[in-house]
């Protein structure tokens, strides 16, 4: 094999093999070509004209080879094919055909021209290779997925999470229904970033575990051209994350009309109904998805349109029920107990709690429209509009020791509208720019199924908490935000071979967040008997003094700015260096309302914000071509971003000025001396037309106290005045090597070192002693408060990965990979609420700062993909794609019981009466969850179409084929959130949704 062909084969392997190498730019929506054109004697072929043509659209870009023999073309559409024409006045012309470009990756084109006298042929034509799309500029671990992979992979959810899980370093949490959170290298999905055509599509506020601002992926699956996931790119244009960035670019119209349509379907008869020999009741449901997409020219070679529409009419399943119900997850209480609670609610409280939930219908609708305008050969404009509106119905209290009646469930939904425009300009052969403007508006909704005119009630039965009424966190809950972004980027190519990149970016976020718990009360009872008689163990009420929760909403925002400069150059023919600096800083004029009592207690104001806070981030990336078979890469860089804004929003909402709280124990309601049905209890704040009684109204003593601004408030939230932007150093090295017979090996090592990670602590506690067992004794010496602060502890995470791949000429291709993760953190920060972040973890001392294994760590993960294509029927191809994974479980902690945990700290501090305290000598996340393995499959069969140029096919997707073959296989077991297991109790429960096989059948037509 020649050196040139070997180099091409190596790069091809990088593309085809696991998508596990290369580094893409942040928020990148295009690709580029880096070229080196030499004379027959190896000297720079200066002055050669380079014409780059995008064949589908006719888009043309012209460049000139400089004195160093180099040309660069930026802002090119992803995909292809492209044709490159090298027009020389001195040497023989050359054409390079069939070039395909990958998202954010430079195509490395090296051509040595021939003497014109050597041949009678005017132009020499060679064929490009998609392999060159990776070039040799990669310097950090990433994964890139092209259109073919998106179409052929068994993506049963039509979500990019289905695709990125091919990479063993990227774990997808399948234990929570449709959420499918993407966890990169053992990090929280909250620290990811997502962009679509340059617009940030991640959850900018931080409520959703899936990382999206919406309930599902907010754009049509069929609109995607390519997806890249970057774990550690050492390019300064990259920011806004510390875990990984997921970058998607959409298709564009072309000179020829193309498109397609699909429909797929599933129902309860196409899903498993037994696990490990146990019959399970999943309820009746149907789910249909359909969509259409089209690309076409509006003006040939000039203006193009692409549009994609997709809709889902589906079902949320609820797999929980009482003992003997046949539910996937049987909770430890009887049907008779539930019937008794429901009857008491109806007769005594005049409230219907609903039945045992099995399924509720949901919807999701997506629309994307994209316009491309070739203004002239030097300027190109692209505009994208994206719309998504969808919902889910979900549990609020879904642990194994909790049960909810249907009306306690709540709807999660969001409507998203986004707009982005980008102008790509070549001002000279050496200077080009990109200008991008984007705007996103999100309207989030969270509504209790049964409405909010009746508060939440909790009844304890045999160690199980039974919930009815409106969930306490949805009684006054509304969120909407606007995000505006501006990006100005320039590229200057010097004659000495140095490629300079410089730019400025600004993201402006405006938030309206209403979150007031207990506006309709939460009332707890220790037994069914107490529930019947109205003897509460706890009553909670919170509101604005006006009685209108909107007056307690947080209305705030900030702007995040970035400037950067970078130089990319080749000090030798085989070594590429990328070095630069990035500086991020915040601006805001919004501050939390000052609380005078806090100032008096602490001696400083609670109205701190991030204004002026910044961080300088150096980056260095290296790529070295050792020989024609081997590329070595590495780099080091500092990154910041990805911390949920909801943590900041808490400081605006929970300042104990806008809202106040009261508890029933301060008025004799919880000591057994007063019943909620006593004749002297007066209820206020009732809505029109509802019964006068508990749940519908608020006991007058609590209501009047809050109205007077007199409250027993929950702890105030504030930002540490010395808060620093959390950051993470990333250091990586890797190698790609091609063996004989074109077996390709990829290996990478990534080390991440956290700095100033965000944590939540109680600011008012002072240690006054130690118990005999060694537990600290705390006393609150100031106004109760939670502080969002930084830890001084440094946590280090390691990710090592190995992958091998091979493509055969007989229609078979395969890849296999393994990743080892050892990720650490100080606090897992699993929640959007400060109190929940503080208590939803395991600790010996609630104020401790101890580095432990991360909640999101998956130590061992194996993945494999197998594809086979053959014409079993003449002229009609059959394709089979299999994906398998074998993964060790996430960690969990062994803790004391809830009673023992409460007995140690009681109310100093109050830790929610749950099992979160470690025994003496205990370590957070010391235990490892059970292994889980499964295989998914997609079979596609081509069929006759209306035209020879069209394609029609039927497909079947099987999720968890292993469980279909044997109901003992493919069973996922996991510890309850937040991963705390009482010593001596069962550690893990069966996760029905992920364990049961499911089949979808569908039709697809492409033209």
ZAMARGU-4260 file (C-alpha; in steps of 0.2 Angstrom, whole numbers, plus 5000, padded with zeros to 4 digits):
<rodrens>
0) 5000/5000/5000 | 5007/5017/4995 | 5010/5030/5009 | 4996/5041/5002 | 4984/5027/5002
5) 4990/5021/5020 | 4987/5039/5026 | 4969/5039/5018 | 4966/5022/5026 | 4971/5028/5043
10) 4960/5043/5042 | 4945/5032/5036 | 4948/5021/5050 | 4946/5036/5062 | 4930/5040/5054
15) 4923/5023/5054 | 4930/5017/5070 | 4920/5020/5085 | 4919/5039/5082 | 4931/5040/5096
20) 4945/5052/5090 | 4946/5070/5084 | 4941/5087/5091 | 4927/5098/5084 | 4925/5116/5087
25) 4912/5123/5100 | 4896/5128/5093 | 4903/5123/5075 | 4890/5122/5061 | 4902/5120/5047
30) 4917/5111/5041 | 4933/5117/5032 | 4947/5111/5020 | 4965/5114/5025 | 4976/5112/5009
35) 4994/5111/5005 | 4999/5112/4986 | 5016/5108/4981 | 5026/5108/4964 | 5034/5093/4957
40) 5050/5097/4967 | 5041/5099/4983 | 5041/5118/4983 | 5025/5129/4987 | 5014/5131/4972
45) 5010/5149/4976 | 4997/5157/4966 | 4988/5141/4961 | 4969/5145/4961 | 4958/5133/4971
50) 4940/5132/4966 | 4929/5122/4979 | 4912/5117/4973 | 4898/5109/4984 | 4890/5098/4970
55) 4872/5097/4978 | 4869/5115/4979 | 4882/5122/4966 | 4890/5133/4980 | 4907/5139/4975
60) 4921/5146/4985 | 4938/5152/4978 | 4955/5153/4987 | 4973/5155/4982 | 4988/5146/4987
65) 4999/5157/4997 | 5018/5158/4998 | 5019/5144/5010 | 5010/5133/4998 | 4994/5133/5010
70) 4976/5137/5007 | 4961/5136/5019 | 4943/5137/5016 | 4931/5139/5031 | 4912/5140/5033
75) 4909/5125/5021 | 4893/5115/5022 | 4894/5098/5031 | 4893/5083/5020 | 4896/5083/5001
80) 4901/5078/4989 | 4913/5092/4985 | 4924/5094/4970 | 4941/5104/4972 | 4949/5111/4956
85) 4967/5116/4956 | 4970/5128/4942 | 4989/5132/4939 | 4996/5143/4926 | 5013/5134/4927
90) 5009/5115/4931 | 4996/5103/4926 | 4979/5106/4933 | 4971/5093/4945 | 4953/5089/4951
95) 4949/5080/4967 | 4931/5073/4967 | 4920/5065/4980 | 4926/5074/4995 | 4915/5073/5011
100) 4916/5084/5026 | 4913/5081/5044 | 4906/5093/5057 | 4919/5104/5064 | 4933/5094/5057
105) 4946/5101/5044 | 4948/5090/5028 | 4967/5089/5025 | 4971/5090/5007 | 4989/5088/5001
110) 4992/5088/4982 | 5008/5088/4972 | 5006/5095/4955 | 5014/5087/4940 | 5024/5095/4926
115) 5012/5100/4911 | 5025/5092/4899 | 5023/5075/4908 | 5006/5071/4901 | 4995/5075/4886
120) 4980/5075/4898 | 4976/5093/4903 | 4969/5089/4920 | 4973/5074/4932 | 4957/5069/4941
125) 4959/5059/4958 | 4945/5053/4970 | 4944/5060/4987 | 4941/5050/5002 | 4929/5053/5016
130) 4943/5048/5028 | 4951/5064/5025 | 4937/5073/5034 | 4945/5069/5050 | 4962/5076/5044
135) 4976/5076/5056 | 4970/5090/5067 | 4962/5080/5081 | 4970/5082/5098 | 4957/5077/5110
140) 4944/5063/5113 | 4927/5065/5104 | 4914/5055/5095 | 4907/5059/5077 | 4892/5051/5070
145) 4887/5053/5052 | 4870/5052/5042 | 4872/5034/5038 | 4875/5029/5056 | 4860/5040/5061
150) 4849/5030/5049 | 4855/5012/5051 | 4857/5012/5070 | 4843/5004/5081 | 4837/5021/5087
155) 4821/5016/5095 | 4818/5033/5104 | 4823/5044/5088 | 4835/5053/5100 | 4853/5057/5098
160) 4856/5048/5115 | 4852/5032/5105 | 4867/5035/5094 | 4880/5043/5105 | 4879/5027/5117
165) 4890/5018/5104 | 4905/5027/5112 | 4909/5017/5128 | 4914/5033/5137 | 4896/5040/5135
170) 4884/5032/5146 | 4865/5034/5144 | 4854/5032/5159 | 4840/5021/5153 | 4832/5019/5170
175) 4820/5034/5169 | 4809/5031/5155 | 4811/5043/5141 | 4823/5054/5150 | 4839/5045/5143
180) 4851/5057/5151 | 4868/5057/5143 | 4883/5055/5155 | 4900/5059/5148 | 4915/5051/5157
185) 4906/5049/5174 | 4900/5067/5174 | 4883/5074/5178 | 4872/5077/5163 | 4869/5095/5170
190) 4887/5099/5165 | 4884/5095/5146 | 4880/5108/5133 | 4870/5105/5117 | 4870/5116/5101
195) 4860/5115/5085 | 4866/5125/5071 | 4875/5136/5083 | 4861/5140/5095 | 4862/5133/5113
200) 4849/5119/5115 | 4854/5113/5132 | 4844/5116/5147 | 4849/5133/5151 | 4840/5134/5167
205) 4844/5117/5174 | 4828/5108/5178 | 4829/5093/5166 | 4839/5077/5169 | 4839/5074/5151
210) 4850/5089/5147 | 4837/5096/5135 | 4826/5112/5138 | 4811/5101/5133 | 4804/5084/5137
215) 4813/5076/5122 | 4826/5080/5109 | 4819/5097/5104 | 4822/5095/5085 | 4817/5082/5072
220) 4828/5067/5071 | 4827/5067/5052 | 4833/5085/5051 | 4851/5080/5058 | 4865/5079/5046
225) 4879/5075/5058 | 4882/5074/5077 | 4898/5077/5086 | 4901/5074/5105 | 4917/5082/5112
230) 4924/5078/5129 | 4940/5088/5128 | 4943/5098/5112 | 4958/5110/5115 | 4951/5124/5104
235) 4948/5141/5112 | 4931/5142/5102 | 4924/5129/5114 | 4916/5134/5130 | 4901/5132/5141
240) 4903/5114/5148 | 4914/5104/5159 | 4907/5087/5155 | 4905/5086/5136 | 4897/5097/5122
245) 4884/5089/5110 | 4884/5098/5093 | 4872/5094/5080 | 4870/5102/5062 | 4855/5101/5051
250) 4853/5096/5033 | 4851/5109/5019 | 4841/5111/5003 | 4850/5107/4986 | 4847/5109/4968
255) 4838/5093/4967 | 4822/5090/4977 | 4825/5077/4990 | 4816/5071/5006 | 4807/5057/5014
260) 4793/5052/5026 | 4791/5039/5040 | 4779/5032/5051 | 4781/5019/5066 | 4770/5011/5078
265) 4770/5001/5094 | 4758/4996/5108 | 4756/4985/5123 | 4755/4969/5113 | 4773/4973/5106
270) 4781/4974/5123 | 4786/4961/5136 | 4774/4956/5149 | 4785/4945/5161 | 4801/4947/5170
275) 4811/4933/5178 | 4795/4922/5177 | 4784/4935/5185 | 4769/4941/5175 | 4768/4960/5175
280) 4754/4972/5171 | 4760/4986/5159 | 4742/4993/5155 | 4735/4996/5138 | 4743/5009/5126
285) 4747/5014/5108 | 4761/5025/5102 | 4763/5032/5084 | 4776/5043/5077 | 4776/5051/5060
290) 4786/5064/5050 | 4791/5071/5033 | 4806/5081/5027 | 4810/5090/5011 | 4825/5099/5003
295) 4823/5109/4988 | 4829/5124/4978 | 4820/5141/4978 | 4832/5148/4966 | 4844/5136/4958
300) 4862/5138/4964 | 4856/5152/4975 | 4843/5150/4988 | 4838/5133/4996 | 4825/5127/5008
305) 4825/5112/5020 | 4810/5108/5031 | 4806/5094/5043 | 4791/5090/5053 | 4788/5076/5066
310) 4775/5071/5078 | 4773/5059/5092 | 4756/5053/5100 | 4762/5042/5114 | 4760/5036/5132
315) 4768/5037/5148 | 4768/5021/5158 | 4768/5019/5177 | 4774/5002/5183 | 4770/5003/5201
320) 4756/4995/5211 | 4752/4987/5228 | 4756/4969/5233 | 4748/4956/5222 | 4744/4969/5208
325) 4756/4961/5196 | 4764/4978/5193 | 4782/4978/5187 | 4787/4986/5204 | 4776/4981/5218
330) 4776/4993/5233 | 4775/4986/5251 | 4757/4990/5255 | 4740/4982/5251 | 4726/4986/5239
335) 4715/4987/5254 | 4725/5001/5262 | 4725/5011/5246 | 4706/5008/5245 | 4704/5014/5263
340) 4714/5030/5260 | 4704/5034/5244 | 4688/5031/5253 | 4693/5043/5267 | 4699/5056/5255
345) 4682/5056/5246 | 4670/5055/5261 | 4680/5065/5274 | 4690/5077/5263 | 4678/5078/5249
350) 4692/5075/5237 | 4694/5061/5223 | 4713/5056/5223 | 4711/5047/5207 | 4715/5028/5204
355) 4731/5019/5203 | 4740/5026/5188 | 4745/5014/5173 | 4746/5025/5158 | 4743/5043/5152
360) 4744/5050/5135 | 4757/5062/5129 | 4761/5072/5113 | 4776/5079/5105 | 4778/5090/5090
365) 4793/5097/5081 | 4796/5108/5066 | 4812/5114/5058 | 4814/5126/5043 | 4831/5131/5036
370) 4835/5143/5022 | 4852/5144/5014 | 4857/5159/5003 | 4873/5159/4992 | 4874/5178/4991
375) 4889/5177/4980 | 4905/5167/4979 | 4912/5176/4995 | 4897/5177/5006 | 4884/5164/5012
380) 4869/5166/5024 | 4860/5152/5033 | 4844/5154/5044 | 4836/5141/5055 | 4819/5141/5064
385) 4815/5127/5076 | 4799/5124/5086 | 4795/5110/5099 | 4781/5108/5110 | 4779/5092/5120
390) 4774/5085/5137 | 4776/5070/5148 | 4767/5064/5164 | 4778/5059/5178 | 4779/5054/5196
395) 4785/5066/5209 | 4788/5054/5223 | 4792/5038/5215 | 4804/5029/5227 | 4801/5011/5232
400) 4794/5017/5249 | 4782/5029/5241 | 4766/5028/5231 | 4756/5041/5222 | 4738/5041/5217
405) 4735/5047/5199 | 4730/5065/5203 | 4747/5068/5212 | 4756/5065/5196 | 4761/5080/5186
410) 4763/5086/5168 | 4780/5092/5163 | 4779/5101/5146 | 4788/5115/5137 | 4786/5125/5121
415) 4802/5131/5112 | 4805/5143/5098 | 4822/5146/5092 | 4829/5157/5078 | 4847/5158/5071
420) 4856/5167/5057 | 4874/5165/5051 | 4884/5174/5039 | 4900/5167/5032 | 4911/5179/5022
425) 4928/5178/5013 | 4935/5195/5012 | 4952/5191/5005 | 4961/5174/5002 | 4968/5177/5019
430) 4954/5183/5030 | 4937/5176/5033 | 4923/5179/5046 | 4908/5171/5053 | 4894/5181/5062
435) 4880/5172/5071 | 4865/5178/5080 | 4853/5167/5089 | 4837/5169/5100 | 4828/5155/5110
440) 4812/5157/5120 | 4806/5143/5131 | 4789/5142/5141 | 4790/5128/5153 | 4775/5121/5162
445) 4773/5109/5177 | 4755/5106/5181 | 4747/5093/5194 | 4736/5081/5185 | 4722/5084/5198
450) 4724/5103/5198 | 4730/5114/5212 | 4714/5118/5222 | 4718/5104/5234 | 4735/5103/5243
455) 4746/5088/5245 | 4743/5075/5259 | 4755/5061/5264 | 4749/5046/5274 | 4762/5034/5281
460) 4757/5016/5280 | 4768/5002/5285 | 4784/5012/5281 | 4777/5018/5264 | 4772/5036/5261
465) 4756/5037/5251 | 4753/5054/5242 | 4737/5062/5236 | 4732/5079/5231 | 4742/5092/5221
470) 4761/5089/5222 | 4768/5102/5234 | 4781/5108/5221 | 4769/5111/5207 | 4756/5122/5217
475) 4765/5138/5211 | 4777/5133/5198 | 4781/5142/5181 | 4796/5145/5171 | 4800/5154/5155
480) 4816/5162/5149 | 4824/5170/5134 | 4842/5167/5127 | 4850/5179/5115 | 4867/5174/5108
485) 4880/5183/5097 | 4896/5176/5090 | 4909/5186/5080 | 4923/5175/5074 | 4938/5179/5062
490) 4951/5168/5053 | 4967/5175/5046 | 4979/5164/5037 | 4997/5170/5037 | 5009/5167/5023
495) 5021/5158/5035 | 5008/5144/5038 | 5001/5151/5055 | 4982/5150/5055 | 4975/5163/5068
500) 4957/5162/5075 | 4950/5176/5086 | 4932/5180/5092 | 4920/5187/5104 | 4904/5179/5110
505) 4890/5185/5121 | 4875/5175/5128 | 4861/5185/5137 | 4849/5175/5148 | 4833/5183/5155
510) 4823/5172/5167 | 4806/5172/5175 | 4805/5158/5188 | 4790/5155/5200 | 4793/5142/5212
515) 4784/5142/5229 | 4781/5126/5238 | 4766/5123/5249 | 4755/5137/5243 | 4740/5125/5245
520) 4748/5117/5260 | 4756/5100/5263 | 4749/5090/5277 | 4757/5074/5283 | 4749/5060/5293
525) 4757/5046/5303 | 4744/5033/5300 | 4727/5029/5291 | 4718/5032/5307 | 4726/5049/5310
530) 4721/5053/5292 | 4703/5048/5295 | 4702/5058/5311 | 4712/5074/5305 | 4727/5073/5317
535) 4742/5079/5307 | 4760/5076/5310 | 4766/5091/5300 | 4758/5106/5291 | 4767/5117/5279
540) 4761/5133/5271 | 4771/5146/5261 | 4766/5161/5250 | 4769/5179/5247 | 4761/5190/5260
545) 4749/5196/5246 | 4742/5179/5244 | 4748/5179/5226 | 4763/5168/5223 | 4768/5177/5207
550) 4774/5191/5219 | 4787/5179/5225 | 4794/5175/5208 | 4812/5178/5203 | 4814/5189/5188
555) 4833/5190/5184 | 4846/5188/5171 | 4864/5190/5166 | 4876/5191/5151 | 4891/5179/5149
560) 4905/5185/5138 | 4920/5177/5129 | 4935/5183/5120 | 4948/5171/5113 | 4963/5170/5102
565) 4972/5155/5094 | 4986/5150/5083 | 4987/5134/5073 | 5003/5129/5064 | 5015/5115/5059
570) 5032/5117/5067 | 5037/5102/5057 | 5028/5092/5043 | 5022/5079/5055 | 5017/5090/5070
575) 5002/5101/5072 | 5001/5113/5086 | 4985/5123/5092 | 4988/5135/5106 | 4977/5149/5113
580) 4968/5158/5127 | 4950/5160/5131 | 4943/5172/5144 | 4925/5171/5150 | 4916/5184/5161
585) 4899/5188/5168 | 4889/5204/5168 | 4873/5207/5177 | 4864/5222/5186 | 4851/5210/5194
590) 4854/5206/5213 | 4843/5196/5225 | 4833/5207/5236 | 4843/5211/5252 | 4836/5204/5268
595) 4840/5215/5283 | 4839/5201/5295 | 4852/5192/5286 | 4864/5208/5285 | 4862/5210/5304
600) 4866/5191/5307 | 4880/5189/5295 | 4887/5207/5293 | 4886/5207/5274 | 4872/5207/5261
605) 4864/5192/5253 | 4862/5202/5237 | 4878/5195/5229 | 4879/5190/5211 | 4891/5185/5197
610) 4894/5202/5190 | 4913/5204/5185 | 4917/5186/5189 | 4929/5179/5176 | 4941/5165/5171
615) 4956/5164/5159 | 4957/5147/5151 | 4973/5142/5142 | 4973/5128/5129 | 4986/5118/5120
620) 4983/5104/5108 | 4996/5093/5099 | 4994/5080/5084 | 5009/5070/5078 | 5009/5059/5063
625) 5022/5046/5069 | 5021/5036/5052 | 5008/5032/5039 | 5000/5020/5051 | 5000/5030/5067
630) 4994/5047/5073 | 4997/5052/5091 | 4987/5066/5099 | 4986/5075/5116 | 4983/5091/5125
635) 4979/5101/5140 | 4966/5115/5144 | 4955/5123/5156 | 4936/5123/5154 | 4922/5131/5163
640) 4903/5132/5161 | 4888/5120/5162 | 4883/5124/5180 | 4864/5125/5181 | 4857/5142/5182
645) 4843/5136/5194 | 4856/5136/5208 | 4858/5155/5205 | 4839/5157/5204 | 4837/5150/5221
650) 4846/5165/5228 | 4833/5177/5220 | 4818/5166/5225 | 4822/5160/5243 | 4828/5177/5251
655) 4814/5176/5265 | 4808/5193/5259 | 4797/5189/5244 | 4789/5174/5253 | 4786/5167/5270
660) 4782/5150/5278 | 4773/5144/5293 | 4771/5127/5301 | 4757/5119/5310 | 4767/5114/5325
665) 4768/5132/5330 | 4749/5133/5332 | 4746/5116/5341 | 4741/5106/5325 | 4754/5092/5326
670) 4754/5087/5345 | 4738/5077/5344 | 4728/5090/5353 | 4719/5097/5338 | 4710/5089/5323
675) 4709/5097/5306 | 4690/5094/5308 | 4688/5103/5325 | 4674/5116/5324 | 4686/5130/5329
680) 4697/5128/5314 | 4694/5142/5301 | 4700/5139/5284 | 4706/5154/5273 | 4712/5156/5255
685) 4699/5145/5247 | 4696/5145/5229 | 4678/5149/5222 | 4667/5134/5223 | 4677/5122/5233
690) 4672/5114/5250 | 4677/5123/5266 | 4690/5111/5274 | 4708/5105/5275 | 4717/5103/5258
695) 4706/5116/5250 | 4710/5130/5263 | 4724/5135/5274 | 4721/5136/5293 | 4718/5154/5298
700) 4733/5155/5310 | 4746/5150/5296 | 4737/5160/5283 | 4736/5177/5293 | 4754/5175/5299
705) 4761/5174/5281 | 4749/5188/5276 | 4757/5199/5290 | 4775/5194/5283 | 4778/5184/5299
710) 4785/5167/5294 | 4794/5152/5300 | 4804/5152/5284 | 4814/5139/5276 | 4833/5143/5276
715) 4837/5158/5265 | 4848/5155/5250 | 4863/5166/5245 | 4879/5166/5234 | 4895/5166/5243
720) 4903/5183/5240 | 4919/5175/5236 | 4912/5163/5224 | 4923/5158/5210 | 4918/5151/5193
725) 4920/5131/5194 | 4932/5125/5181 | 4941/5109/5176 | 4958/5105/5169 | 4957/5092/5155
730) 4973/5083/5150 | 4972/5069/5137 | 4983/5058/5126 | 4978/5046/5113 | 4983/5036/5098
735) 4976/5029/5082 | 4984/5015/5073 | 4980/5004/5058 | 4985/4986/5058 | 4987/4975/5042
740) 4971/4971/5034 | 4964/4988/5040 | 4960/4984/5058 | 4960/5000/5067 | 4964/5003/5085
745) 4959/5019/5095 | 4965/5022/5112 | 4963/5037/5123 | 4967/5043/5141 | 4958/5058/5148
750) 4962/5065/5165 | 4950/5079/5173 | 4954/5089/5188 | 4940/5099/5195 | 4944/5116/5203
755) 4932/5126/5214 | 4917/5114/5211 | 4900/5121/5217 | 4893/5114/5233 | 4879/5119/5245
760) 4882/5121/5264 | 4873/5127/5279 | 4880/5144/5283 | 4873/5146/5300 | 4880/5130/5309
765) 4894/5130/5322 | 4901/5114/5329 | 4899/5114/5348 | 4904/5096/5351 | 4906/5078/5346
770) 4895/5063/5350 | 4902/5047/5358 | 4902/5039/5340 | 4911/5054/5333 | 4897/5063/5324
775) 4899/5082/5325 | 4886/5092/5336 | 4880/5108/5327 | 4871/5123/5333 | 4863/5136/5322
780) 4871/5153/5328 | 4864/5164/5314 | 4849/5166/5303 | 4846/5149/5294 | 4854/5149/5277
785) 4861/5139/5263 | 4876/5145/5254 | 4881/5141/5236 | 4899/5141/5237 | 4915/5132/5231
790) 4924/5117/5238 | 4943/5119/5242 | 4944/5100/5238 | 4951/5094/5221 | 4943/5079/5213
795) 4952/5069/5199 | 4943/5058/5186 | 4951/5046/5174 | 4944/5039/5158 | 4953/5026/5148
800) 4946/5019/5132 | 4950/5007/5119 | 4941/5003/5102 | 4944/4992/5087 | 4934/4992/5071
805) 4934/4984/5054 | 4925/4986/5038 | 4924/4971/5026 | 4920/4970/5007 | 4906/4958/5010
810) 4894/4970/5018 | 4899/4967/5036 | 4906/4981/5047 | 4909/4980/5066 | 4916/4990/5080
815) 4919/4986/5098 | 4925/4997/5113 | 4928/4997/5131 | 4930/5012/5143 | 4936/5013/5161
820) 4930/5028/5172 | 4935/5033/5189 | 4926/5049/5192 | 4925/5059/5209 | 4916/5073/5216
825) 4913/5082/5233 | 4894/5084/5231 | 4884/5076/5217 | 4872/5091/5216 | 4858/5081/5209
830) 4844/5093/5212 | 4838/5110/5207 | 4834/5115/5225 | 4847/5120/5238 | 4840/5109/5252
835) 4838/5094/5241 | 4856/5096/5235 | 4861/5097/5253 | 4852/5081/5259 | 4851/5070/5244
840) 4868/5062/5247 | 4877/5051/5259 | 4888/5059/5272 | 4895/5056/5290 | 4895/5075/5293
845) 4883/5085/5283 | 4895/5100/5282 | 4910/5089/5276 | 4920/5091/5260 | 4925/5074/5256
850) 4930/5068/5239 | 4921/5052/5234 | 4916/5041/5219 | 4904/5051/5208 | 4885/5046/5208
855) 4887/5046/5189 | 4902/5035/5188 | 4901/5019/5177 | 4918/5010/5180 | 4917/4997/5166
860) 4907/4999/5150 | 4909/4988/5134 | 4900/4992/5118 | 4899/4983/5101 | 4890/4987/5085
865) 4888/4975/5070 | 4881/4979/5053 | 4877/4967/5039 | 4869/4972/5022 | 4865/4960/5007
870) 4852/4959/4993 | 4843/4943/4999 | 4830/4949/4986 | 4837/4954/4970 | 4838/4973/4969
875) 4832/4976/4987 | 4844/4977/5001 | 4842/4969/5018 | 4851/4978/5032 | 4854/4971/5050
880) 4861/4982/5064 | 4865/4975/5081 | 4871/4985/5096 | 4876/4977/5112 | 4882/4985/5129
885) 4888/4977/5145 | 4890/4990/5159 | 4894/4989/5177 | 4880/4998/5188 | 4881/5015/5196
890) 4888/5016/5214 | 4877/5018/5230 | 4880/5021/5248 | 4876/5010/5264 | 4868/5021/5277
895) 4859/5021/5293 | 4840/5020/5293 | 4830/5036/5292 | 4826/5035/5311 | 4844/5033/5316
900) 4849/5046/5304 | 4837/5058/5312 | 4842/5053/5329 | 4860/5059/5326 | 4857/5076/5320
905) 4838/5079/5323 | 4835/5097/5318 | 4853/5103/5319 | 4853/5103/5305 | 4836/5096/5299
910) 4840/5082/5285 | 4823/5078/5279 | 4821/5062/5290 | 4828/5051/5277 | 4842/5038/5277
915) 4857/5049/5272 | 4869/5047/5287 | 4884/5035/5285 | 4889/5024/5299 | 4906/5026/5307
920) 4919/5022/5295 | 4906/5022/5280 | 4911/5030/5263 | 4899/5038/5251 | 4896/5027/5235
925) 4907/5013/5242 | 4896/5000/5234 | 4894/4996/5216 | 4878/4992/5207 | 4874/4976/5197
930) 4880/4973/5179 | 4868/4976/5165 | 4869/4970/5148 | 4857/4970/5133 | 4857/4969/5114
935) 4846/4980/5102 | 4842/4976/5084 | 4836/4985/5069 | 4831/4976/5053 | 4828/4986/5037
940) 4821/4978/5021 | 4820/4989/5005 | 4804/4987/4994 | 4798/4993/4977 | 4796/5012/4976
945) 4787/5023/4963 | 4804/5027/4955 | 4820/5019/4952 | 4828/5035/4961 | 4817/5033/4976
950) 4819/5021/4990 | 4805/5012/5000 | 4809/5002/5016 | 4800/4993/5030 | 4809/4992/5047
955) 4808/4984/5064 | 4817/4990/5079 | 4819/4979/5094 | 4824/4987/5111 | 4832/4974/5123
960) 4832/4959/5111 | 4840/4949/5125 | 4824/4951/5136 | 4813/4945/5121 | 4824/4929/5120
965) 4823/4925/5138 | 4814/4935/5152 | 4828/4932/5164 | 4840/4942/5152 | 4842/4961/5150
970) 4836/4965/5168 | 4841/4982/5174 | 4842/4983/5193 | 4847/5000/5202 | 4847/5008/5219
975) 4834/5021/5223 | 4838/5039/5220 | 4848/5046/5227 | 4858/5030/5229 | 4857/5028/5248
980) 4853/5011/5254 | 4849/5007/5273 | 4861/4994/5279 | 4852/4977/5279 | 4839/4981/5267
985) 4838/4976/5248 | 4850/4987/5239 | 4842/4987/5221 | 4825/4987/5213 | 4820/4980/5196
990) 4818/4994/5183 | 4804/4988/5172 | 4804/5001/5158 | 4822/4997/5154 | 4821/4978/5157
995) 4806/4974/5146 | 4808/4971/5127 | 4799/4983/5115 | 4796/4982/5097 | 4792/4996/5084
1000) 4788/4993/5066 | 4788/5006/5053 | 4789/5012/5035 | 4801/5024/5027 | 4800/5032/5010
1005) 4814/5043/5003 | 4815/5053/4986
</rodrens>
